[in-house]
């Protein structure tokens, strides 16, 4: 009986030590993952954009590239470039042109990012960015102007975006990212509400001292 009791105590002690070791390993992994100074990332996405005041929204294929400087494991300053490409649905027009002109928009944004959740395998960060948008609406109008087809006029406009980064960590330096986001722009003196999502890869490097 004494031997049996001693064996049970040894098993319980081993289990407690294993639990402590596991928690310590997870804590080290979290510290290593979110202790990087820099992040760079990129990928593709999808956005719904309104090409003109009286035109319906169209689907656009997007790309993005970003970088982040971490002030601490939760707070950082991000810079981002986005681009989106699609075909405007101009519908019936006075020129009886049946085509759907290709348009594109680019956004150059910067702002803070804050990590609300940081786990061993995943994290959630919120961000708010502001900057400038560049729209290309007259490059495929068959010699007409953008205004002739009801598209936005003017190249540059203010832009801002809010959203959330959901990261799944492949290892402490590499993660898959999914980002639902909202983009507001001011082409043609009007306010465009665009919603979409981005997907891609994020690489982390350097250490916060």
C-alpha positions in Angstrom: 0.0 0.0 0.0 2.8 2.4 0.9 4.5 1.7 -2.5 1.2 2.3 -4.3 0.7 5.6 -2.5 4.2 6.7 -3.3 3.7 5.8 -7.0 0.4 7.8 -7.2 2.1 10.8 -5.6 4.9 10.5 -8.2 2.5 10.4 -11.1 0.6 13.5 -9.7 3.9 15.4 -9.3 4.9 14.5 -12.8 1.6 15.7 -14.2 1.9 19.0 -12.3 5.4 19.5 -13.6 4.2 18.7 -17.1 1.4 21.3 -16.8 3.9 23.9 -15.5 6.3 23.2 -18.3 3.5 23.4 -20.9 2.4 26.8 -19.6 6.0 28.1 -19.5 6.5 26.9 -23.1 3.3 28.7 -24.2 4.3 31.9 -22.4 7.8 31.8 -24.1 6.1 31.3 -27.5 3.7 34.2 -27.0 6.6 36.5 -25.8 8.7 35.5 -28.9 5.8 35.9 -31.3 4.7 39.3 -30.2 8.1 40.6 -29.2 9.1 41.4 -32.8 9.8 45.1 -33.7 8.7 44.9 -37.3 6.0 43.3 -39.5 5.7 43.2 -43.3 2.9 41.6 -45.1 1.0 41.4 -48.4 -1.7 39.6 -50.3 -5.0 40.0 -52.1 -8.6 40.7 -51.4 -12.0 41.9 -52.5 -13.9 45.2 -52.2 -17.3 46.6 -53.1 -16.9 50.1 -54.6 -19.3 52.7 -55.9 -17.9 54.1 -59.2 -20.3 57.0 -59.6 -23.0 58.9 -57.8 -25.8 57.2 -59.8 -24.1 53.9 -60.5 -24.4 50.6 -58.6 -21.5 49.2 -56.7 -19.2 46.8 -58.5 -17.0 44.0 -57.3 -13.3 44.6 -57.4 -10.2 42.5 -56.9 -7.7 44.1 -54.6 -4.1 43.8 -53.4 -2.3 45.2 -50.3 1.1 45.6 -48.8 1.8 46.8 -45.3 4.5 47.4 -42.7 4.3 48.0 -39.0 6.7 49.4 -36.4 5.9 48.0 -32.9 6.1 50.3 -30.0 5.4 47.4 -27.6 3.8 43.9 -28.0 0.3 45.4 -28.4 0.7 48.9 -30.0 2.3 49.8 -33.3 2.3 52.3 -36.1 1.3 50.9 -39.5 1.7 52.0 -43.1 -0.2 50.4 -46.0 -0.7 50.6 -49.7 -3.9 49.2 -51.3 -5.1 48.8 -54.8 -8.4 47.7 -56.4 -9.4 46.9 -60.0 -12.9 46.4 -61.5 -15.3 47.2 -64.3 -17.9 49.9 -63.7 -21.5 49.1 -64.6 -22.4 52.3 -66.5 -25.7 50.8 -67.7 -27.7 52.8 -70.4 -26.0 56.0 -71.4 -26.6 58.8 -74.0 -23.7 57.4 -76.1 -25.3 53.9 -76.3 -22.0 52.3 -75.3 -22.5 48.8 -74.0 -19.0 48.3 -72.5 -18.0 48.3 -68.8 -15.0 50.6 -68.4 -12.1 49.4 -66.3 -11.4 51.5 -63.2 -8.9 51.3 -60.4 -8.3 53.0 -57.1 -5.2 53.1 -54.8 -5.0 54.1 -51.1 -1.9 55.2 -49.2 -2.7 55.0 -45.5 -1.0 55.1 -42.1 -2.2 54.9 -38.5 -2.1 53.0 -35.2 -2.8 49.3 -34.7 -3.6 47.8 -31.3 -3.5 44.0 -30.5 -6.5 43.2 -28.3 -6.0 39.4 -28.2 -2.6 37.6 -28.3 -2.6 33.8 -28.0 -0.1 31.2 -28.9 -1.6 30.4 -32.3 -3.8 33.5 -33.1 -4.3 37.2 -32.4 -6.8 40.0 -33.1 -5.8 43.6 -33.8 -7.8 46.7 -34.5 -6.6 49.5 -36.7 -7.5 53.0 -37.8 -5.7 54.6 -40.8 -5.9 57.8 -42.8 -4.3 59.1 -45.9 -4.9 59.8 -49.6 -6.6 57.9 -52.4 -5.8 57.9 -56.1 -8.6 57.0 -58.5 -8.2 56.1 -62.2 -11.7 56.4 -63.7 -11.1 57.8 -67.3 -8.4 55.4 -68.7 -10.9 53.1 -70.5 -13.8 55.4 -71.5 -13.3 55.2 -75.3 -12.3 58.8 -75.7 -15.0 60.2 -73.5 -14.6 61.8 -70.1 -15.4 60.1 -66.8 -18.2 62.6 -66.3 -19.7 61.6 -69.6 -20.3 58.1 -68.2 -21.3 59.2 -64.7 -18.0 58.1 -63.2 -16.2 60.0 -60.5 -13.9 62.8 -61.7 -10.6 64.0 -60.2 -7.6 61.8 -59.3 -6.8 62.5 -55.7 -9.1 62.3 -52.6 -9.0 61.9 -48.9 -9.2 58.3 -47.6 -9.5 56.5 -44.3 -10.0 52.9 -43.2 -10.9 50.9 -40.1 -10.9 47.1 -39.6 -9.4 44.2 -37.7 -6.5 41.9 -38.4 -7.1 38.2 -37.5 -3.8 36.4 -37.6 -3.1 32.6 -37.4 0.5 32.0 -36.4 2.3 29.3 -38.4 5.4 30.0 -36.2 6.6 33.0 -34.1 7.8 34.9 -37.2 5.1 33.9 -39.8 1.3 34.2 -39.8 -1.7 34.0 -42.1 -3.8 37.1 -42.0 -7.5 37.8 -42.7 -8.7 41.4 -42.5 -12.3 42.5 -42.8 -12.3 46.3 -43.3 -14.2 49.5 -44.2 -12.7 52.1 -46.6 -14.1 55.6 -46.9 -13.0 57.9 -49.8 -14.1 61.3 -51.1 -13.8 61.1 -54.9 -15.7 63.7 -56.9 -16.6 65.6 -53.8 -18.8 62.7 -52.6 -18.4 60.1 -49.9 -17.9 56.5 -51.0 -18.5 53.6 -48.5 -16.5 50.6 -49.5 -16.5 47.3 -47.6 -14.3 44.2 -48.2 -11.7 41.9 -46.9 -8.0 41.2 -47.4 -6.0 37.9 -47.0 -2.3 37.3 -47.1 0.9 36.5 -45.2 2.7 38.5 -42.5 6.4 38.2 -41.6 7.7 39.4 -38.3 11.4 40.2 -37.5 13.6 42.2 -35.1 13.1 42.4 -31.4 11.6 45.0 -29.1 14.4 46.0 -26.7 
